Amino acid sequence: MKAITQAGELFKIYHELDEKLFDGKLGSDIQVKVAPLRKTNISFVHHKWNGVGHPPDSEILINEKLLVEPKETWLAMLVHGMIHFWQYKYGESKPPKHKHNKEFRLKAETLGLIIPDEYSSEQEITQDGKFMEVSKNIDVTSIDIPSDYAYQLEEKPKTKLVTYTCPQCSTSIKSKPGIISICGNCIGDIPDWLQPFIMKPEE
């Protein structure tokens, strides 16, 4: 039941992006979901699902780990999938799966997404582009975050460092509470039996 609710909320966001970035031309014959994708952040499959009493639905999957990132990150990936959908519906060329030809990259650029080349999986968001302007007003608070990644949003307590000072030469170091420190300046030659226990800074 929760998954159905999540899909419904994602579709509302899709619909809003369709209206504001694609003039509402993409339509409703698509399913938008999150999934634990292993090798990519977005997946688009044309006519993935056979319709019952209606044409087949395409599918956009968003990598669930992106939901802990700023909303612009995963919304941009959703729009990326929507550009694939647009190209299959209205583009003059239908490139192989995951290929971003010139037509695809030009469409992305008009929306404020820059894709370096046809095989790149990276994209850059133009800060003054149309996508950023639209995404600022999209409410994503209804989207649940997978528990596997929710811990990344938790603010981890910072360990407070304390100062250790040698009573002989006043040399000071900062470290975590509870350690035993020996001043290397004052101890002189360190016995062989103690050598294996000396902690050294990482290079």
Buried (B, 14 or more C-beta within 10 A) or exposed (E): EEEEEBBEBBBBBBBBBBEBBBEEEBEEBBBBBBEEBEEEBBBBBBBBEEEEEEEEBBBBBBBBBBBBBEBBBBBBBBBBBBBBBBBBBEBEEEBEEEEBBEBBBEBBEEBBBBBEEBEEEEBEBBEEBBBBEBBEEBEBEEBBBEEEBEEEEEEEEEEEEEEBEBEEEEEEEEEEEEEEEEBEEEEEEEEEEEEEEEEEEEE
